Amino acid sequence: MKIGINACIINDHPSGARSRFINLYREIFRQSTGHGYQLFEPSDASLGKYFKKGDHIHFTKTPLQSDRSFQRLWRGKLFWPCALRREKFSIFETSYFPIIKNRHGATVLTVHDIRYIQFPNFYSKLRGPAARRVVRSGLRAADLVLTVSEAMKSEILDFEPETKIQVLPNGISKEFQIMPSERQREQTRKNLRLPSKFILSVGHLEKRKNYSKLLEAYSILKSRGSESNLCIVGAPGDATNEIQNKIDDLNIRASVYLFSEVSAEDLAALFQLCELFVFPSVYEGFGIPLLEAMFYQKPFVLSDIQVFREITKNGAIYFDPYDPVSIADKMELVLSSSEQRRNLQRLGAECLPFYQYENIARDYLKMVEQFQ
């Protein structure tokens, strides 16, 4: 079977979509040598370096840029019909809207979330009736929609009940997870000038990540006498200025460490060094940093949203993401209790095996079989 994969939104910048793509397809390619795969790369990134070479894997460079949605749209109108007509894929998988329809075989659409529908006020480029039309038409046109959690499946079916949908969750790959040595961890601490105690949060600086409320909660925690600092790691986004202003307004700049870009090695060290991981988002399709906290055996406190309850089997410590006092209370609870920390570490160890890419890849290949 010949399978085409639209990877034109994947580049070298860290993101959940990139992590899923690389780790999932590494495992799929390892397990599946009987199918042929053709990956379409963006013009500004080369993806072959992330995968072992094989006769069943081919890469095609496109004129489409990973970070320019309108450029991908108008140039894609010329590129995709010709490419799909020429290649005649049995399955063509794509992962963004508007959908690219495969007229010669099945079209599989991967949907990480429907943020433009659920939180339209956070976004200016695609919102309102236009967003709803684009997303609904894509869901209807796909022969199968893959999504990353049961929570997201429910959202999609609420929006478009006739969607043919299957959950293929995000995961973590033990084989490719970095484990810095003690010397490397201390070098990261020195290079980033980190204090001995800090709380960690990871994710792009977007409004849905809710960092403003986290900063307010951290200010409350400090006022109660906490010696912990706060470290946020995330690429710039639509809330960057808001976050910077909030830090100044709360007068906490001396104890807040904000990093826009760190290496994969440094991020792994940050997880190992932190006292606590906190995930304050008001909206997520999944949340790979939570799996990373579990992998590095760190305690965590989470927003009380459906997907986090799903991943943690309703067994974690949750807070109201809109209430800074609630966030501060839960952080303080875990920081002050070794028993709570051990319980959360134990919970992470119990949940993590459900999210191994080796098993997720097997489910992907079962999905492929239905189109043979």
Secondary structure as the mmCIF struct_conf table of DSSP 4:
data_model
#
loop_
_struct_conf.conf_type_id
_struct_conf.id
_struct_conf.beg_label_comp_id
_struct_conf.beg_label_asym_id
_struct_conf.beg_label_seq_id
_struct_conf.end_label_comp_id
_struct_conf.end_label_asym_id
_struct_conf.end_label_seq_id
STRN STRN1 LYS A 2 ASN A 6
TURN_TY1_P TURN_TY1_P1 CYS A 8 ILE A 9
BEND BEND1 ASP A 12 HIS A 13
HELX_RH_AL_P HELX_RH_AL_P1 GLY A 16 GLN A 31
BEND BEND2 GLY A 34 HIS A 35
STRN STRN2 GLY A 36 GLU A 41
HELX_LH_PP_P HELX_LH_PP_P1 PRO A 42 PRO A 42
TURN_TY1_P TURN_TY1_P2 SER A 43 ASP A 44
HELX_RH_3T_P HELX_RH_3T_P1 GLY A 48 TYR A 50
BEND BEND3 PHE A 51 PHE A 51
TURN_TY1_P TURN_TY1_P3 ASP A 55 HIS A 56
STRN STRN3 ILE A 57 LYS A 61
BEND BEND4 PRO A 63 PRO A 63
TURN_TY1_P TURN_TY1_P4 SER A 66 ASP A 67
HELX_RH_AL_P HELX_RH_AL_P2 SER A 69 GLU A 87
BEND BEND5 SER A 90 SER A 90
STRN STRN4 ILE A 91 THR A 94
BEND BEND6 TYR A 96 PRO A 98
HELX_LH_PP_P HELX_LH_PP_P2 ILE A 99 ILE A 99
TURN_TY1_P TURN_TY1_P5 ARG A 103 HIS A 104
BEND BEND7 GLY A 105 GLY A 105
STRN STRN5 ALA A 106 VAL A 111
BEND BEND8 HIS A 112 HIS A 112
HELX_RH_AL_P HELX_RH_AL_P3 ARG A 115 GLN A 118
HELX_RH_3T_P HELX_RH_3T_P2 PRO A 120 PHE A 122
BEND BEND9 SER A 124 LEU A 126
HELX_RH_AL_P HELX_RH_AL_P4 GLY A 128 ALA A 141
BEND BEND10 ASP A 143 ASP A 143
STRN STRN6 LEU A 144 THR A 147
BEND BEND11 VAL A 148 VAL A 148
HELX_RH_AL_P HELX_RH_AL_P5 GLU A 150 PHE A 159
TURN_TY1_P TURN_TY1_P6 PRO A 161 GLU A 162
STRN STRN7 ILE A 165 VAL A 167
STRN STRN8 ILE A 172 ILE A 172
HELX_RH_3T_P HELX_RH_3T_P3 LYS A 174 PHE A 176
HELX_RH_AL_P HELX_RH_AL_P6 GLU A 182 LEU A 192
TURN_TY1_P TURN_TY1_P7 ARG A 193 ARG A 193
BEND BEND12 SER A 196 LYS A 197
STRN STRN9 PHE A 198 VAL A 202
BEND BEND13 GLY A 203 GLY A 203
BEND BEND14 LEU A 205 LEU A 205
HELX_RH_3T_P HELX_RH_3T_P4 LYS A 207 LYS A 209
HELX_RH_AL_P HELX_RH_AL_P7 TYR A 211 SER A 223
TURN_TY1_P TURN_TY1_P8 ARG A 224 GLY A 225
STRN STRN10 ASN A 229 VAL A 233
TURN_TY1_P TURN_TY1_P9 ASP A 238 ALA A 239
HELX_RH_AL_P HELX_RH_AL_P8 THR A 240 ASP A 249
TURN_TY1_P TURN_TY1_P10 LEU A 250 ASN A 251
HELX_RH_3T_P HELX_RH_3T_P5 ARG A 253 SER A 255
STRN STRN11 VAL A 256 PHE A 259
BEND BEND15 SER A 260 SER A 260
HELX_RH_AL_P HELX_RH_AL_P9 ALA A 264 LEU A 273
BEND BEND16 GLU A 275 GLU A 275
STRN STRN12 LEU A 276 PHE A 279
BEND BEND17 VAL A 282 VAL A 282
BEND BEND18 GLY A 285 GLY A 285
HELX_RH_AL_P HELX_RH_AL_P10 ILE A 288 PHE A 295
TURN_TY1_P TURN_TY1_P11 TYR A 296 GLN A 297
STRN STRN13 PHE A 300 SER A 303
HELX_RH_AL_P HELX_RH_AL_P11 GLN A 306 ILE A 311
TURN_TY1_P TURN_TY1_P12 THR A 312 ASN A 314
BEND BEND19 ALA A 316 ALA A 316
STRN STRN14 ILE A 317 PHE A 319
TURN_TY1_P TURN_TY1_P13 PRO A 321 TYR A 322
HELX_RH_AL_P HELX_RH_AL_P12 PRO A 324 LEU A 335
TURN_TY1_P TURN_TY1_P14 SER A 336 SER A 336
HELX_RH_AL_P HELX_RH_AL_P13 SER A 338 CYS A 351
HELX_RH_3T_P HELX_RH_3T_P6 LEU A 352 TYR A 355
STRN STRN15 GLN A 356 GLN A 356
HELX_RH_AL_P HELX_RH_AL_P14 TYR A 357 GLU A 369
TURN_TY1_P TURN_TY1_P15 GLN A 370 PHE A 371
#
